[in-house]
Amino acid sequence: VVDDGSTDATPALLDQMRRQPAGRERLRVIRVNALPAGWAGKPHALHTGVRAATGEWLLFTDADTFHEPGALRAAVIRAEHDGADLFSVGSRQEAPDFWNRVLMPIAYMGISFMYPPLLVNNPRSKVAIANGQYLLIRRSLYQRLGGNDTPELRGTVVDDLALAQVVKRSGARLLLVDGRDLVATHMYHSLREHWDGWGKNAAIGARGGALGIAIMTPGLPMITVGPFV
């Protein structure tokens, strides 16, 4: 676990986990107290974790994700069976409150509009995206591309999108599949968090630039909320 300068209860929770029998054997915590110049937070955290990790595959995943038993085994088996070099799954989005139920479907319809999975998984298409909540990549490919310590990845705040684009341009195999039965998350807990999170993704990660955003801003509410009205 890379504890990226957290200011909440993360250190205490990790310490509690490390005192468990399994935690003493299997959990290593790396604390990042300062961000080097030129780096964004998450790419640097991933870079830090990779330097401590072992194995042929690297799994990047967020701390607020919930993994079903066997999820990792299933992902590795599928990735190797399909010859994927970067394998990512779309996770199940928990929506227990009003704003999640209203905004998450709109946001994901927008993502599907800009990054259709058929094009993402088509080696002949330049369209590329991955889900940073669950991103499995071969270590050999990650190292060959320079990892997160490259100009394209070091300072980005949409690390999953940037890595997917770098991987696909290299000619490696990218695969994005439905993983809602394997991984779940509750991304945002308030309207402000939705605004900050999706606003950042739309501003930086939108295909088509300002024109694409201008089309989707009225278009997505019209086709999702309009029918109910």
BELKAPE-V774057 format. One record per run of one state. SS is the DSSP state (@ for helix, = for strand, . for the rest). FROM is the first residue (numbers start at 1). TO is the last residue. If there is no record, write none. Layout:
# BELKAPE-V774057
((SS;FROM;TO) (SS;FROM;TO))
This chain:
# BELKAPE-V774057
((.;1;1) (=;2;4) (.;5;9) (@;10;18) (.;19;20) (@;21;26) (.;27;29) (=;30;32) (.;33;40) (@;41;52) (.;53;56) (=;57;61) (.;62;64) (=;65;67) (.;68;70) (@;71;81) (.;82;85) (=;86;90) (.;91;91) (=;92;93) (.;94;97) (@;98;114) (.;115;116) (@;117;120) (.;121;133) (=;134;138) (@;139;144) (.;145;150) (@;151;154) (.;155;158) (@;159;169) (.;170;173) (=;174;178) (.;179;182) (=;183;185) (.;186;190) (@;191;205) (.;206;208) (@;209;224) (.;225;229))
